[in-house]
Amino acid sequence: NKGLPYSLNEGIEKAKGRYIARMDADDISLSTRFEEQIKFMEENPEIGVCGTWTEIFGENINTKIMKHPIAHDEMKVRLLFSVCFAHPTVMIRKEVLDKSKLKYNLDYVNAQDYELWSRISEVTTMANLPKILLKYRISENSITSVTDSQKIKLRYKLFQYNLDDVLDE
């Protein structure tokens, strides 16, 4: 039990297939999710990371649809302020991670996904399928819900770093 970023990296290291699909244990993947994401990535070899839209649900939560941008340029703009994927929907080409020696940064325990998307956006094209292929469970005890103020400061530090990087270009 060394934390989520460590476990994600361990999974990446052990993965042998062409694609790595991310998902949380309490979420629900629709039956066609993997098929549709793989088909899309096979038809679009320039896409290195593919997410989907999600339906958010949970106890005492009003069900709603989370729609992230679908095109790479829109996603890079979103990265200036927030995440551009629902992390549990992501499918990544293993070769993109291996070639660029990319993995989750252990220093960003509650922002490991955002930090990785910021770096991966520089080496490959990203996309989101404009279709709900995952039901994303929100609970009062989820990592996102219990993030403390120190970890929130770390997230904002990352946002500021990305914004400064873009403004310097």
C-alpha positions in Angstrom: 0.0 0.0 0.0 2.3 2.7 -1.3 -0.3 5.0 -2.7 -2.2 5.4 -6.0 0.6 6.9 -8.2 3.0 4.1 -7.1 0.4 1.4 -7.9 -0.4 3.0 -11.2 3.3 3.0 -12.2 3.6 -0.6 -11.1 0.7 -1.5 -13.4 2.3 0.3 -16.3 5.6 -1.5 -15.7 3.9 -4.9 -15.7 1.5 -4.2 -18.6 2.4 -6.3 -21.7 -0.4 -5.2 -24.1 -0.6 -2.4 -26.6 -3.1 -0.4 -24.5 -3.5 0.4 -20.8 -7.0 1.0 -19.7 -7.5 2.9 -16.4 -10.5 2.4 -14.2 -11.5 2.6 -10.5 -12.9 -0.4 -8.7 -16.1 1.4 -7.7 -16.9 2.7 -11.2 -18.9 0.9 -13.9 -17.6 0.5 -17.4 -20.2 0.1 -20.1 -19.9 -3.2 -21.9 -18.7 -1.5 -25.2 -16.1 0.8 -23.6 -12.9 -1.0 -24.5 -14.1 -2.1 -27.9 -15.1 1.5 -28.8 -11.9 3.1 -27.5 -9.6 0.5 -29.2 -11.5 0.9 -32.5 -11.1 4.7 -32.3 -7.4 4.5 -31.5 -6.8 1.9 -34.2 -8.5 4.2 -36.7 -6.6 7.2 -35.4 -3.0 6.1 -34.8 -1.9 9.6 -33.9 -4.0 9.4 -30.7 -1.9 8.3 -27.8 -4.5 8.8 -25.0 -8.3 8.5 -25.3 -10.9 9.2 -22.7 -14.7 9.3 -22.7 -17.5 11.2 -21.2 -18.9 10.0 -18.0 -22.2 9.8 -16.0 -21.6 10.8 -12.4 -23.6 9.1 -9.8 -23.6 8.2 -6.1 -25.5 8.3 -2.8 -27.0 11.7 -2.2 -25.6 12.9 -5.6 -27.7 14.1 -8.5 -26.8 12.1 -11.6 -25.1 14.3 -14.2 -23.0 14.0 -17.3 -19.4 15.1 -17.3 -18.3 16.2 -20.8 -14.6 17.0 -21.3 -13.4 18.5 -24.6 -12.9 16.1 -27.4 -10.1 17.6 -29.5 -6.5 17.8 -28.6 -6.2 21.6 -28.9 -9.3 22.2 -26.7 -7.9 19.7 -24.2 -4.6 21.6 -24.0 -6.5 24.8 -23.2 -8.5 23.0 -20.5 -5.2 21.8 -19.0 -4.4 25.5 -18.2 -7.2 25.3 -15.5 -8.2 21.8 -14.9 -8.1 18.1 -16.0 -9.0 17.3 -19.6 -10.0 13.6 -18.9 -12.1 11.7 -16.4 -9.1 9.6 -15.2 -11.0 6.3 -14.9 -12.0 6.5 -18.6 -8.5 6.8 -20.0 -6.9 4.3 -22.4 -3.2 4.9 -23.2 -0.9 3.4 -25.8 1.8 1.6 -23.9 4.4 2.6 -26.4 3.7 6.3 -25.8 4.6 5.9 -22.1 7.6 3.7 -22.8 9.1 5.8 -25.6 8.9 9.0 -23.7 9.7 7.3 -20.3 6.5 8.7 -18.8 4.9 7.6 -15.6 2.9 9.1 -12.8 4.9 11.4 -10.6 4.9 10.1 -7.0 5.1 13.7 -5.6 1.6 14.5 -6.9 -0.5 12.0 -4.8 -3.9 13.7 -5.5 -3.0 15.3 -8.8 -1.0 12.5 -10.5 -3.4 12.4 -13.4 -3.3 16.1 -14.1 0.5 16.2 -13.9 0.8 13.3 -16.3 -1.6 14.8 -18.8 0.4 18.0 -18.7 3.5 16.1 -19.8 1.9 13.6 -22.1 0.2 16.4 -24.1 3.6 17.5 -25.3 4.5 14.1 -26.8 1.2 12.7 -28.3 -2.3 13.7 -29.4 -5.1 13.3 -26.9 -8.9 12.9 -27.5 -12.1 12.2 -25.7 -14.9 10.2 -27.3 -18.1 12.3 -27.0 -20.0 9.3 -25.6 -20.7 8.1 -22.1 -18.8 4.9 -21.7 -18.3 4.9 -17.9 -20.4 5.6 -14.8 -18.2 7.4 -12.3 -19.1 6.9 -8.7 -18.7 9.9 -6.3 -18.7 9.2 -2.6 -18.0 11.3 0.5 -14.9 9.1 1.1 -13.4 9.3 -2.3 -9.8 10.6 -2.8 -11.2 13.6 -4.7 -13.7 14.4 -2.0 -11.3 14.2 1.0 -8.3 16.1 -0.5 -6.9 18.3 2.2 -5.8 21.9 1.8 -2.1 21.1 1.4 -2.9 18.8 -1.6 -5.2 21.5 -3.0 -2.3 23.9 -2.9 -0.2 21.4 -4.9 -2.9 21.2 -7.6 -2.9 24.9 -7.9 0.9 25.0 -8.1 0.6 22.6 -11.1 -2.1 24.8 -12.7 0.2 27.8 -12.3 3.2 26.0 -13.7 1.2 25.1 -16.9 -0.2 28.6 -17.3 3.3 30.1 -16.9 4.7 27.6 -19.4 2.1 28.6 -22.0 2.5 32.3 -21.4 6.3 32.0 -21.9 5.8 30.4 -25.3 
